[in-house]
Amino acid sequence: MKQEEKVDFRLNREYCKACGICTALCPKKAISADDEGKPSMINEEACIMCRLCELRCPDFAIRIGRMQ
C-alpha cells in the first residue's frame, strides 16, 4: 500500500460478536482484539488490503477501504 493512502477500517460494534475470525485470518496481523474481544486496526502500515477480515466476517460487521 502506498504511504499516502490510509486504511479506512470500520467496525459495527453492535453487529460484531467478537468471534475472532478476522484477527485469526489477517495475514499481516494488522488487526488485533481489543479488551472486549472485538477487532481494531493496530498496524495500518502492515495492512495489505486483502479484505479477508471483511469478506469472512459472519456478521457483516467490518467494512474496509482506502482513504486518500
C-alpha positions in Angstrom: 0.0 0.0 0.0 1.3 3.5 -0.8 2.5 5.7 2.0 -0.1 8.5 1.3 -3.1 6.0 1.4 -4.7 5.3 4.7 -6.9 2.3 5.7 -10.5 3.1 6.4 -11.4 0.3 8.9 -14.9 0.4 10.1 -16.5 -1.9 12.7 -20.1 -2.0 13.5 -19.7 -2.9 17.2 -23.4 -3.8 17.5 -23.1 -6.5 14.8 -19.8 -7.8 16.0 -20.0 -10.9 18.3 -16.2 -11.0 18.9 -15.7 -14.4 17.2 -12.1 -13.7 16.3 -12.3 -14.9 12.7 -11.0 -11.6 11.3 -8.0 -11.4 13.7 -7.1 -15.1 13.0 -7.3 -14.6 9.2 -5.3 -11.4 8.9 -2.1 -12.4 7.1 -0.1 -9.4 8.4 -1.6 -9.3 11.9 -2.7 -5.7 11.3 -5.9 -6.4 13.3 -6.0 -7.3 17.0 -8.7 -7.9 19.5 -9.5 -5.1 22.0 -10.5 -5.6 25.6 -13.9 -6.7 24.6 -12.5 -9.2 22.0 -13.6 -7.0 19.1 -11.2 -6.2 16.3 -9.3 -3.0 15.9 -6.7 -1.9 13.4 -3.4 -1.8 15.3 -0.9 -1.6 12.4 -2.3 0.3 9.4 1.1 0.2 7.6 1.1 -3.6 7.6 -2.4 -3.9 6.2 -2.3 -5.1 2.5 -6.0 -4.5 1.9 -6.7 -8.2 1.2 -10.1 -7.7 2.8 -10.2 -11.1 4.3 -11.5 -9.6 7.5 -14.4 -8.1 5.7 -15.1 -11.0 3.4 -15.1 -13.7 6.1 -16.9 -11.8 8.9 -20.1 -13.9 9.5 -21.9 -10.8 10.9 -21.0 -8.3 8.2 -19.6 -6.1 10.9 -16.4 -5.0 9.1 -16.0 -2.6 6.2 -12.6 -1.8 4.9 -11.4 0.5 2.2 -8.9 3.2 1.4 -8.9 6.9 2.4 -7.0 9.4 0.2 
